[in-house]
């Protein structure tokens, strides 16, 4: 689904007042009924991550960390069954999963006298049963399952969705009987930075020659698209020639302005593929 920059800005502005809870998607769907749930989820996730990056320093200062940990201890002392960390994260407008990480790091620091390593923290966040405090383990688990933008559950879902769309792309190419090499085959040949698909025989889409296809199971906003151009797309263009990027959850229409330079954007698999010999049905 393509949105104009104005439509996107309207959604992004409304998102500033929402927190990363499961309920926020219901609110979004009611506010913007013409947009798909997947598109709204992707936009919200991207916009919320921008917000977190802007305020990250504020929550990780020594003063903030100490304050959050003391408030957690006081909260569970009053009521161990209360959703202390989740409510604290919502109160200070911070990711519940990241709040859980801050408090867990401080807990381990207080217990062991040294700062815990990232692998130790990551392991406990993924599996809270490893946390040597039952109340904190439950609080951390509650934060990770109620955060729709950060945390191990979200990471797994994003990875699965991305993999699902890569499989979908391969199946569509096979249905069109187009010969291609996927990312794994390209890496086996020694390529270190590759798109998802290299077409062994180029095709034309809407009058533009395509040598490669990149699948993105996300919405293409200004920030992410510029980052992908810098880190991936122009590298692919330099090595393999012009290509196609599929943003399965849509993109800002004005970003599709590089067709003449060799990068085409679509929000679905193209239906008007032209081969060397004929147009695919």
N, C-alpha and C positions, 0 to 999 in steps of 0.2 A: 504494500500500500504506500503510494507516494503522497507526501504532504508538502504543501507550500511552506516556505520559511515562516510565514505569518501564522499558519495553523500550528506548526511545531512550537513556536514561541508562546502561543496561547496555552498549549498544554504544559510546557515547561514552567510558565509563570504560575499556573495553578498548583503544580507539584510542590512548589516551595513550602506550602502549608501542610503537606502530608508527611507522615512518619513511615518507616519501612516495615509496616505490619501487614499481615495477610488481609486485614479488613480494607486496607487502602485500595486494593485492586477493585473491590466492589464499588467503592466511592468513585474511582476513576471511570469505571464502566458506566455508571449512572450519569456522570457529568459529560462524557464523550461517547454516547451510544453508537455513533457512526464508525468508531475506530475499533479494530479487532483487539481482543484481550491480549494477544501475544505482542502486538505493536505497543500497546500502552505499558505492558510489563517491561518491555525492553527499554522504552523511553524513560520510565520511572527509575529503573535500575541505573541507567547511565547518568541521569540528572542527579540522583541521590549520591552517587559516587563522586561526582564533581563537588557537591556540597560538602561531603566528608573531607575531601582533599583540601578544600579551602579552610576548614576549621580544625584539621587534624592536630596542629600544633597546640591548640588551646586545650585539648583533652589529654594530651600527653605530657604536659608540663609536670614538674615534680609536685607543685601545689595541687593541681587537679587530681593527679593520681592518688595522692595522700587523702584528699577530700573524698574521692569516690570510695576508697577502701574503708575509711572510717564510717561513711554513711551506710555501706554494705553491712559492716559489722553491727552497727546500731540497729539497722533494720531487721536482720535475722535474729538479733537478740530479743527484740520485741515480739517478732512473729516469724519463726523459722519456715513456716509454710507459705508466707507471702511471696509474691513475685518481685522481690526487692530489686534485683539487677535490671529486670525488664522495665519496671516502672522508673528506675533511675535513668536508664538510657532514654526513655521517652521524654522524661522531664527536661533533660539537658540537650535534647535533639541530637542524639548520637546513635550510631548503629548498636543494637543489642549485642550482636556477636563480638564486635570490637570492644564494647564495654566489658563483656565477660572476660576477654583476653587481658585487658588492663588489670582487672581485679584479681584474676588468677595469677598473673605475673607478680603482683604485689604480695599475694598470699604466700606463694612459694619463696619469694625473697625474704619475707618475715620468718617463715618456717626454717629455711635452710641457711640464711645469712648471706647468700650469694644470688646474683641475678640468674634466673633459669635460662637455658639455651632455647633458641627458636624451635629446634626439633622436639624438645621436651614439651614446650607449650603447644605446638601443633598437634602432637600425639594426644595430649589430654583434651584439647578442643574437639578433635575428631572422635575420641572415645572418653567421655567424661567419667566413666567407671574407674579410670586410672587416677583420678584426682583423689588425694588422701583425705578428703573431707566430704562426707555424704551430702551435707546441706549445700556446699558450694558446687558439688558435682551436679545436683539437681538444678541449681540456679543457672549454671553454664549451659546445660542441656536445654533448658527452657528458652534461653536467649537464642541459641543457634536455630531451634526449630521455628521460632517466631520472627526471624530476620529474613526478609525476602530479597536482600541485596548482598549480604556478606555471610561468610561462614562455610563450613565444610559441606553442608547439605546443599546450599546454593551452588557451590563449585561443582559438585557431582551432577546436579541438574543441568547446569550450563554445558558441562562436558558431554553429557548424554544427548542433549538437544543438538549440539554442534555435530556430534558423530552421526546422529540420525539424519541430519540434512545432507551430510557428505554422502551417506549411503543412498539417500533419495536422489541426489544428483547423479551418482554413478548409474543407478537403475534407469533414470531418464535417458542418459546417454546411450546405454545399452539398448533401450527400446528404439532409439533412433538409428541403431546400428552404426554408431560413430566409434572409431578406434581412438583409444586414449590411454594415457599412463596416469595412474593416481599418485598421490604423495608418497606412499610407501614404496612403490616401484621406482619412483624418481630418486628417492634416498638410497635405494639399493644400487642405483647406478652412479652414486657418488655426489649427487646434488645436495647441497646443505640448506639452501633456502629456496623453496619451491611453492608454487600455487597448488591448490588441491587437485587440479586436473591440467594436463597438457594434452592437447589434441594432436594426434599423430598426423592428421591431415586437417589443415585449417578450414574453417567454415566462415560464412558471412551471416551476420545478424543485423537486420535493419540497415543493410548496405555497408556494414563495417566488418572487416576481416578480424576473426578471433582466433588466437593461437592457444590461449589458456583461459581457465575459469576458476575463480575463487569463490567459495561458499562462505557466507557470513550469516550465522543464525542470530541476527541482531538487527536493530534499526540503525541506519546510517545517518548519524547526526554530523554536524560540522566538525566537532572535536575529534570523534573517533575516525571519521573519514580522512581528515588531514593527517592523523597519526598513521593510518594504514597506508596512505599514499607515500609518506616519508619512509616508513619502515618496511613496506612490502610491495605495493603495487608498482612503484617506479622501478624497483629492482627487478621485478618480473618483466616489466616492459623492456628494460635494458637487455635482459638476457634472452627473452623468448619472443618479444614483439608485442603487438596490441592484444588486449584481453578483455574479458567480461567479469564483472563482479556482481554476484547475486546477493543482495540484502533481502533475505527471506521475509523479514518483518517490516520492510519498507525503508524509505530514505527521504531526505529533504530533496524535493524535485530540482531545486536550483544547483545541487551538487553535481548533477549529470551534465557537466559542461566541458568534459574533456574527451568527448567522442572523437573529435578530429585529431587529437593528440594520441589516441590509442587506448583509452580506458572507458569502457561502456558500463553503465549501471542499469540493473534490472531488479525488480522485486519478485520475479518468478522465473521459472525456466522458460526460455524463449520458444515460441511456437513456430516462428517463421525462419527456421534455420535453412540456409542455402549451402549445399555442398558443391563440389567441383562439377558434378554431373546433373543434379536435379534438386528441386526444392523438396524437403522432407514433408510428408503428409501430416 
